[in-house]
Amino acid sequence: MTAENQEELITDAINNITEKLSNILLQEFLQLPQETQINLILIKSAQLLLANILCHVAGNKDELDKLAEGQGEEIKDLTFNCAFSGFADKFEINKH
């Protein structure tokens, strides 16, 4: 088996696990009261907005690191994910 085939099998396994876990989490979420669902969505939206704003205002990777360090772990992780996915060129992040 080639390394490429192994990587493809691993990717397929990860995608399969992720899909199953996502379905389970969605079913759990849908069992929550509607008001709780809305509150969770609003909280997550605000967190994602804050992470995006931090990526916009930071001028470089050092500034982003400093801004993210001042946040809680969840916002810090969201900020770095945002930087990686949407601002890789700005912060000179190598995606590979």
DRENMI-799661 format. One line per 2 residues: number of its first residue (from 1); their letters; for each residue x, y, z of N, C-alpha, C, O. Coordinates in steps of 0.001 Angstrom, whole numbers, plus 500000, padded with zeros to 6 digits. Atoms other than C-alpha are relative to their C-alpha. Example, Ala and Ser with C-alpha at 12.3 -4.5 7.8 and 13.67 -1.06 7.14 Angstrom:
2
1) AS) 500890/498810/500000/512300/495500/507800/500900/501200/500000/501936/501181/500665; 499180/498810/499940/513670/498940/507140/499230/501090/500730/499739/502198/500899
This chain:
96
1) MT) 500849/498828/500000/500000/500000/500000/500897/501238/500000/501845/501333/500780; 499186/498789/500097/501403/503371/499038/499614/500988/501087/498546/500901/501692
3) AE) 500260/498963/499002/501659/506335/501349/498776/500819/499613/498000/501237/500472; 501155/499225/500476/499115/508155/499185/498696/499264/500296/497712/499877/500710
5) NQ) 501197/500793/499690/496611/505305/499579/499709/500007/501496/498549/500092/501900; 500188/499958/498553/497171/505265/503346/499427/501339/500436/498527/501396/501273
7) EE) 500511/498667/499660/496611/509004/503555/498543/500136/499603/497751/500729/500336; 501385/499928/500451/493406/508662/501543/499089/499190/500922/497981/499627/501237
9) LI) 500783/500806/499065/492166/505879/503832/499823/500706/501338/498739/500680/501921; 500074/499257/498740/492972/507953/506912/499040/501173/499863/498225/501419/500752
11) TD) 500904/498868/500246/491202/510978/505421/498556/499533/499956/497680/500169/500541; 501360/500540/500070/488141/508868/504619/499488/499606/501387/498329/499857/501718
13) AI) 500401/500403/498647/488091/507455/508163/499669/501218/500849/498667/501227/501563; 500248/498776/499234/488358/510936/509701/498694/500651/499560/497908/501096/500397
15) NN) 501249/499412/500507/485572/512230/507456/498786/499195/500459/497751/499769/500798; 501100/500858/499569/483381/509253/508357/499691/500221/501476/498528/500359/501853
17) IT) 500186/499756/498565/483914/509752/512095/499399/501378/500239/498482/501529/501046; 500503/498636/499855/483329/513500/511775/498532/500093/499618/497751/500755/500302
19) EK) 501396/499974/500438/480084/512955/509860/499088/499365/501048/498023/499904/501351; 500819/500680/498994/478763/510498/512470/499893/500835/501275/498812/500956/501853
21) LS) 500015/499167/498794/479750/512735/515382/499147/501245/499784/498412/501658/500680; 500812/498814/500307/478180/515762/513679/498515/499677/500066/497726/500469/500582
23) NI) 501414/500406/499948/474901/513877/513279/499532/499811/501432/498425/500217/501786; 500357/500205/498594/474918/512867/516945/499848/501342/500709/498877/501557/501434
25) LL) 500065/498691/499353/475662/516423/518092/498789/500801/499533/498162/501504/500326; 501172/499299/500517/472951/517817/515821/498726/499475/500662/497855/500260/501038
27) QE) 501186/500574/499354/470379/515410/517272/499891/500460/501457/498795/500752/501936; 500001/499508/498617/471392/516425/520805/499594/501472/500050/498814/501878/500911
29) FL) 500327/498577/500063/471192/520115/519865/498503/500189/499750/497872/501037/500382; 501415/499854/500350/467717/519675/518356/499071/499593/501148/497897/499962/501147
31) QL) 500813/500379/498846/466479/518145/521622/499954/501097/501065/499138/501040/501985; 499999/498883/499050/467305/521351/523509/498779/500881/499762/498252/500915/498650
33) PQ) 501098/499038/500202/464532/523903/524094/500413/501053/498957/501590/501397/498844; 499716/499054/501075/464265/526396/521236/500734/501247/500510/501634/501752/499840
35) ET) 499341/498813/499447/465281/529316/523459/501489/499728/500265/502337/500585/500016; 498601/500372/499763/468469/527492/524460/500756/499898/498678/501901/500339/498580
37) QI) 499384/500092/501323/469204/526721/520804/500370/501388/499473/501481/501611/498993; 499766/498635/500491/468856/530394/519887/501126/500665/500782/501982/501328/500196
39) NL) 498941/499405/499178/471045/531483/522800/501374/499449/499632/502343/500203/499543; 498721/500596/500400/473784/529032/521819/500467/500531/498648/501650/500810/498454
41) IL) 499654/499474/501326/473666/530223/518219/500481/501447/500103/501449/501830/499447; 499592/498603/499823/473883/533863/519318/501383/500098/500649/502201/500927/500247
43) IK) 498685/499991/499342/476839/533134/521618/501091/499621/499013/502119/500294/498931; 498990/500439/500974/478722/531236/518905/500205/501053/498915/501335/501286/498485
45) SA) 499887/498955/501024/477969/533967/516355/500836/501166/500514/501682/501698/499795; 499231/498899/499406/479335/536626/518702/501476/499613/500133/502357/500435/499879
47) QL) 498611/500453/499884/482469/534552/519345/500702/500005/498641/501845/500447/498528; 499410/500008/501343/483074/534058/515623/500221/501416/499482/501223/501691/498821
49) LL) 499853/498604/500406/482516/537760/514996/501211/500625/500682/501989/501327/500035; 498848/499475/499275/485047/538665/517699/501304/499464/499407/502255/500224/499222
51) AN) 498793/500595/500590/487612/536255/516221/500309/500649/498655/501466/500933/498346; 499812/499361/501301/487072/537774/512782/500493/501431/500149/501372/501871/499408
53) IL) 499574/498615/499754/487424/541314/514134/501464/500033/500428/502225/500880/499961; 498603/500051/499567/490684/540381/515878/500931/499766/498809/502005/500362/498731
55) CH) 499187/500251/501197/492018/539037/512574/500074/501244/499111/501101/501504/498485; 500008/498786/500820/491003/542250/510817/500876/501105/500592/501589/501794/499863
57) VA) 499286/498869/499395/492539/544651/513327/501490/499733/500201/502286/500670/500250; 498583/500320/499816/495822/542806/513828/500753/500301/498706/500326/499913/497618
59) GN) 499218/499634/501174/498469/544160/511495/500962/498929/499542/501346/498878/498373; 499061/501075/500345/500759/541153/511627/499825/498847/500982/499012/498921/501903
61) KD) 500128/501208/499176/501222/537731/513228/500307/500284/501472/499639/499743/502353; 499671/499676/498609/502854/539175/516368/498846/500705/500701/498525/500387/501846
63) EL) 501149/499300/499419/499924/541540/516962/498850/499030/500238/498184/499085/501272; 501069/500978/499847/497477/538702/516387/500261/499101/501202/499349/498816/501978
65) DK) 499638/500838/498852/499339/536521/518893/499710/500726/501317/499168/500134/502251; 500228/499223/498779/499186/539307/521501/498511/500180/500284/498067/500050/501425
67) LA) 501444/499837/499828/495485/539952/520906/499349/498687/500436/498488/498674/501315; 500588/501304/499689/494657/536254/521041/500362/499550/501410/499553/498918/502089
69) EG) 499576/500391/498655/496646/535732/524234/499138/500646/501083/498997/500096/502175; 500853/499305/499046/494358/538230/525976/498586/499437/500072/497765/499922/500851
71) QG) 501335/500589/500050/491320/536064/525196/499987/498666/500744/501033/498120/501093; 500140/501341/499444/489985/532891/526724/500390/498964/498957/500549/499283/497779
73) EE) 499537/501062/500900/490988/529563/525219/499098/499824/498779/499591/499622/497669; 500916/500225/501114/487859/529237/523080/500136/501088/498938/500208/500785/497747
75) IK) 499847/498895/500944/488183/532694/521497/501391/499952/499366/501548/500223/498175; 498632/500115/500512/491928/532191/521138/500048/498960/498870/500615/499220/497808
77) DL) 500026/501046/501029/491359/528938/519211/499224/500456/498770/499667/500240/497642; 500788/499502/501133/488647/530517/517058/500777/501042/499203/500707/501069/497975
79) TF) 499222/498957/500665/490932/533451/516289/501083/499392/499123/501269/499812/497981; 498946/500631/500799/493779/531233/515139/499417/499190/498842/500007/499146/497763
81) NC) 500665/500701/501102/491379/529083/513092/499556/500980/498923/499670/500699/497730; 500413/498954/500932/490018/532258/511510/501206/500508/499208/501133/500679/497991
83) AF) 498784/499514/500661/493533/533486/510750/500496/498978/498994/500911/499340/497893; 499516/501057/500874/494473/530141/509236/499122/499857/498765/499625/499726/497649
85) SG) 500908/500254/501116/491369/529769/507090/499703/501223/499144/499525/501099/497933; 500413/498828/500766/490603/533337/506079/501050/501072/499806/500880/501962/498972
87) FA) 499008/498937/500044/493732/535403/506600/501426/499464/499864/502381/500106/500299; 498681/500644/500103/496610/533056/505760/501010/500903/499299/502162/500995/499723
89) DK) 499080/499117/500732/498119/535498/503272/500410/501205/500850/501579/501590/500868; 499725/498826/499177/497843/538461/505642/501034/499698/501074/501920/500509/501342
91) FE) 499113/500345/498903/499643/536633/508430/501133/499065/499575/501864/498527/500407; 498930/500821/500581/501969/534701/506120/500028/498617/500641/501072/498140/501086
93) IN) 500148/501334/499434/500679/531356/507364/500075/498991/498858/499348/499094/497870; 499879/501060/500987/501760/528321/505388/498946/498932/500327/498988/498326/501397
95) KH) 501098/500935/499754/498673/526091/505044/500423/498545/499866/499626/497658/500171; 499576/501398/500232/500701/522965/504249/500889/499508/501093/501335/498361/501057
